[in-house]
């Protein structure tokens, strides 16, 4: 054996040993894509926190490049497919932007279903692992599942009763929210969150359904003067996922996977839902300081009676997908009222 052959053989043995232990795994850069500007609460207080922790846990073996405001192209309803197709490695999105595609998540979007975002986010993750991980979401690696704080109305004219919505054009964020608006007599207008400010300013819509949390980023207190919130269970909530391309995840080393897994899952989901809910109060204060009129509906019985048929129609809809809707409703309520009640305090 020549000296050159001995050197090559030694190098090959070292490389093989490194591969066997994972030490030679290459560093990776992952693209995280989402639809909000970087200063908004979700990117700055949830996604950046998560990405920074993953990078630190990986000891530099993972770098996460963040692309806000759809900088990689496309529109928000395409984000889920961008993760599946590899346009982005990781996306954060509203599940309801792809209506009917992930029906199990809609149990948390039913009217007056959710009282607390942390409890619901906990229940959502548990039901995801039980019912959705290997079903509806089988072609993705889901890293977090959560909901926002109480959904409400922001309108150009005051809304105190369902009758006040008659004839109004209101932006809805999901299939079930649009159904809620329809039964109340409003005309639902579907559009992603980033389109709301222009639609309000041009009079394309008379109002929108979003939680308090995101209103400052969209300048909602400058565009409408009236806000209607509900005591007790929220008028509605939307469901979110942080989703990763499954092939990209599976191609990572064990150590890199561990860096992602240790910062994802149940605790992260509860954290994310809690952050969104906690940011409602400072956002509400901005509307108060602007002199806007905030109506708080304490007796929601009229509203609840009006939207009750949505439960029946949802149960019938998901039955076509082989889902026992009433059982999912019962399970979600049991988790939010039991095992997941006070979820943050149990972490």
C-alpha positions in Angstrom: 0.0 0.0 0.0 1.4 3.3 -1.0 1.5 6.3 1.5 -1.2 8.0 -0.6 -3.5 4.9 -0.3 -2.8 4.7 3.5 -3.8 8.4 3.9 -7.0 7.9 1.8 -7.9 4.7 3.8 -7.4 6.5 7.1 -9.5 9.4 5.9 -12.3 7.1 4.8 -12.3 5.3 8.2 -12.5 8.6 10.0 -15.4 9.8 7.8 -17.2 6.5 8.3 -16.8 6.7 12.0 -18.1 10.3 11.9 -21.2 9.3 9.9 -21.9 6.5 12.3 -21.9 8.8 15.3 -23.7 11.6 13.5 -20.7 13.9 14.0 -20.2 14.5 10.3 -23.8 15.7 9.8 -23.8 18.8 7.7 -25.1 22.1 9.1 -28.4 23.1 7.6 -30.2 26.3 6.9 -34.0 26.2 7.0 -36.4 28.7 5.5 -39.3 29.8 7.7 -42.1 31.5 5.8 -45.2 33.3 7.1 -47.6 36.1 6.2 -47.2 38.8 8.9 -44.6 41.6 9.1 -41.6 40.8 11.3 -42.6 43.3 14.1 -46.0 41.6 14.6 -46.5 39.6 17.8 -46.5 36.1 16.3 -43.2 36.5 14.4 -41.4 38.6 17.0 -42.7 36.9 20.2 -43.3 33.3 19.1 -41.6 32.3 15.9 -38.4 34.2 16.5 -38.2 32.8 20.1 -38.8 29.3 18.8 -36.2 29.7 16.0 -33.6 31.2 18.3 -34.0 28.3 20.8 -33.7 25.7 18.0 -30.5 27.3 16.7 -29.0 27.4 20.3 -30.1 23.8 21.0 -28.4 22.7 17.8 -25.0 24.3 18.8 -25.1 26.0 15.4 -25.9 23.0 13.3 -29.2 24.5 12.4 -29.8 28.0 11.1 -33.3 29.3 10.5 -33.7 32.1 8.0 -37.0 34.0 8.6 -39.1 35.3 5.7 -42.0 37.4 6.8 -44.8 39.0 4.7 -44.7 36.2 2.1 -41.3 37.2 0.9 -40.8 33.8 -0.7 -43.7 34.5 -2.9 -47.3 33.3 -3.2 -50.3 34.1 -1.0 -51.1 33.0 2.5 -53.5 30.2 1.5 -50.6 28.6 -0.4 -48.4 28.3 2.7 -49.4 24.7 3.6 -48.6 23.5 0.1 -45.3 25.5 0.1 -44.3 23.4 3.1 -45.4 20.1 1.4 -43.7 21.0 -1.9 -40.5 22.4 -0.3 -40.8 26.0 -1.4 -40.3 26.7 2.3 -38.9 24.3 4.9 -41.2 25.6 7.7 -44.4 27.6 7.6 -46.7 29.2 10.1 -50.2 29.6 8.9 -53.9 29.7 9.6 -55.4 26.3 9.0 -58.7 27.8 7.9 -57.0 29.4 4.9 -57.4 25.9 3.3 -61.1 25.3 4.1 -62.3 21.8 4.5 -58.8 20.3 4.1 -58.1 19.7 7.8 -61.6 19.3 9.2 -60.6 18.0 12.7 -59.0 21.3 13.6 -62.4 23.1 13.1 -63.7 21.8 16.5 -61.8 24.6 18.1 -63.2 27.1 15.6 -66.9 26.5 16.5 -68.7 29.6 18.0 -68.4 30.0 21.8 -66.3 26.8 22.0 -63.1 28.2 23.6 -62.7 30.2 26.8 -58.9 30.2 27.2 -56.2 30.0 24.5 -53.7 28.0 26.6 -56.3 25.4 27.5 -57.5 25.1 23.9 -53.9 24.9 22.5 -53.1 22.1 24.9 -56.3 20.2 23.9 -55.5 20.9 20.2 -52.1 19.3 20.5 -53.4 16.3 22.4 -56.1 15.8 19.8 -53.7 16.4 17.0 -51.4 13.5 18.2 -54.5 11.3 18.7 -56.5 11.9 15.6 -54.6 14.1 13.0 -50.9 13.4 13.0 -51.1 10.2 10.9 -54.3 11.3 9.1 -55.0 14.8 7.9 -51.5 16.0 8.5 -49.6 12.8 7.5 -47.7 14.6 4.7 -46.2 17.2 7.1 -44.2 17.4 10.3 -46.3 19.5 12.6 -44.2 21.3 15.3 -47.0 23.3 17.1 -50.7 23.7 17.2 -52.5 26.6 18.8 -55.3 29.1 18.8 -55.5 32.8 19.5 -57.3 34.7 22.3 -61.0 35.6 22.0 -62.1 36.4 18.4 -64.3 39.5 18.1 -65.7 42.1 15.8 -64.1 45.4 14.6 -66.6 47.5 12.6 -67.2 50.9 11.1 -70.6 51.0 12.9 -71.5 49.8 16.3 -72.6 46.2 16.8 -74.4 45.2 20.0 -76.9 42.6 18.7 -76.8 40.1 15.8 -79.3 42.4 14.0 -76.7 45.1 13.9 -74.7 43.0 11.5 -77.5 42.9 8.9 -76.2 44.0 5.5 -72.6 44.5 6.7 -69.7 43.1 4.7 -67.4 41.5 7.3 -64.1 39.8 6.7 -64.1 36.2 8.1 -60.9 34.2 8.6 -62.2 30.6 8.2 -65.1 28.6 6.8 -66.9 28.4 10.2 -66.4 32.1 10.9 -68.0 32.9 7.5 -70.9 30.6 8.4 -71.3 32.4 11.7 -71.4 35.8 9.9 -74.0 34.4 7.4 -76.4 33.2 10.1 -76.1 36.7 11.7 -77.2 38.3 8.5 -73.8 39.8 7.5 -72.1 39.2 4.1 -68.9 37.3 4.8 -65.9 38.3 2.8 -63.0 35.8 2.8 -59.5 37.2 2.8 -56.1 36.7 4.6 -55.1 39.0 7.4 -52.7 41.1 5.4 -55.4 42.2 3.0 -57.6 43.7 5.8 -56.2 47.2 6.1 -56.6 48.1 2.4 -60.1 46.5 2.3 -61.2 48.6 5.2 -59.7 51.8 3.9 -61.3 51.4 0.5 -64.7 50.4 1.9 -64.5 46.9 0.4 -65.5 45.6 3.9 -67.4 47.3 6.8 -65.5 45.3 9.4 -63.4 42.3 10.3 -63.2 39.4 12.7 -59.8 39.2 14.4 -58.6 39.1 18.0 -57.3 42.2 19.7 -53.7 40.9 19.5 -53.1 41.6 15.8 -55.0 44.9 15.6 -52.0 47.2 16.2 -49.9 45.6 13.4 -52.8 46.1 11.0 -53.6 49.7 12.3 -57.2 48.6 12.9 -57.9 51.3 15.6 -57.2 53.9 13.0 -59.5 52.3 10.4 -62.6 51.6 12.5 -64.1 53.2 15.6 -66.1 50.3 17.0 -65.1 47.0 18.6 -67.4 44.3 20.0 -66.0 41.7 22.4 -67.7 38.9 24.3 -67.4 37.8 27.9 -66.9 34.1 28.7 -66.3 31.8 25.8 -65.0 33.5 22.6 -67.3 34.3 19.7 -64.8 32.2 17.7 -61.1 31.3 17.5 -58.9 30.3 14.6 -56.4 27.4 14.6 -52.8 27.7 13.6 -50.0 25.3 12.8 -46.2 25.5 12.6 -45.5 23.0 9.9 -42.3 21.5 8.4 -41.6 19.7 5.2 -41.5 16.1 6.3 -38.7 15.0 4.0 -36.5 17.8 5.2 -37.1 16.9 8.8 -36.4 13.2 8.2 -33.1 14.1 6.5 -31.8 15.8 9.6 -29.3 14.1 11.9 -30.7 12.7 15.2 -29.1 15.6 17.1 -30.7 18.2 14.7 -34.1 16.5 15.1 -33.7 16.6 18.8 -33.0 20.3 18.7 -36.3 20.8 16.9 -38.3 18.3 18.9 -37.2 19.6 22.3 -38.5 23.1 21.4 -41.7 22.0 19.8 -44.9 20.0 20.7 -47.2 20.5 23.7 -45.3 23.0 25.7 -44.5 25.2 22.7 -48.2 25.1 21.6 -49.4 26.2 25.0 -46.7 28.9 25.1 -47.7 30.2 21.6 -51.4 30.3 22.4 -50.7 32.0 25.7 -48.5 34.7 24.1 -51.2 35.6 21.6 -53.8 35.8 24.3 -51.6 37.9 26.6 -51.0 40.4 23.8 -54.8 41.1 23.7 -54.7 43.5 26.6 -52.0 46.0 25.4 -53.7 46.0 21.9 -57.0 46.8 23.5 -55.4 49.7 25.4 -54.4 51.2 22.1 -58.0 51.3 20.9 -59.1 52.8 24.2 -56.4 55.5 23.9 -57.6 56.3 20.4 -61.0 57.0 21.8 -62.7 54.2 20.1 -66.0 52.7 21.4 -65.6 49.2 22.9 -68.8 47.2 23.5 -68.6 44.2 25.8 -71.4 41.7 25.4 -71.9 40.0 28.8 -75.2 38.2 28.0 -74.3 36.1 25.0 -77.5 34.0 25.0 -79.0 35.6 21.9 -75.8 35.1 20.0 -75.4 31.5 21.2 -78.9 30.6 20.2 -78.4 32.1 16.8 -75.2 30.1 16.0 -76.2 26.8 17.6 -77.2 25.3 14.2 -73.6 25.6 13.1 -72.7 22.8 15.5 -75.3 20.5 13.8 -74.1 21.4 10.3 -70.4 20.9 11.3 -71.2 17.5 12.7 -72.9 16.5 9.5 -70.1 17.9 7.3 -67.3 16.0 9.1 -69.3 12.8 9.1 -68.6 12.8 5.3 -64.9 12.5 6.2 -65.5 9.7 8.6 -65.3 11.9 11.7 -67.6 11.6 14.7 -68.1 15.3 15.2 -70.0 15.1 18.5 -67.3 12.9 19.9 -64.6 15.4 19.0 -66.7 18.2 20.5 -67.1 16.2 23.7 -63.4 15.3 23.8 -62.2 18.9 23.2 -64.5 20.2 26.0 -63.4 17.5 28.4 -59.7 18.3 27.8 -60.2 22.0 28.1 -62.2 21.6 31.3 -60.0 18.8 32.8 -56.5 17.7 31.8 -55.7 20.9 30.0 -57.4 23.3 32.4 -54.8 25.8 33.6 -52.3 24.4 31.2 -49.6 27.0 31.7 -49.6 26.4 35.5 -48.9 22.7 34.9 -45.8 23.3 32.8 
